[in-house]
Amino acid sequence: MTKADIVNEIAKTTGIEKTLVLETLEKFMEIVKDSLANDKNIYLRGFGSFIVKTRSQKTARNISKNTTIIIPEHKIPAFKPAKVFMEEVKG
């Protein structure tokens, strides 16, 4: 499902104009990105959590040059679904 599909579905089921739905969805995604960039997790009860995970430093190999490189500790965005969400998906 694409963003356009989501906007169409919300507009169809709520009766809200597509432009307003798109604007709201865009703002939601912007807030999620900004919050995670500032190390603030987002918790949506019954849906899940957008969190920042820290990956520890590790060594890796560059196969083409046959050298070892160190990948420094870094942060990545992640989504952790709520129990209710997981149960519904599992069926």
Buried (B, 14 or more C-beta within 10 A) or exposed (E): EEEEEEBBEBBEEEEEEEEEBBEEBEEEEEEBEEBBEEEEEBEEEEEBBBBBEEEEEEEEEEEEEEEEEEEEEEEEBEEEEBEEBEEEEEE
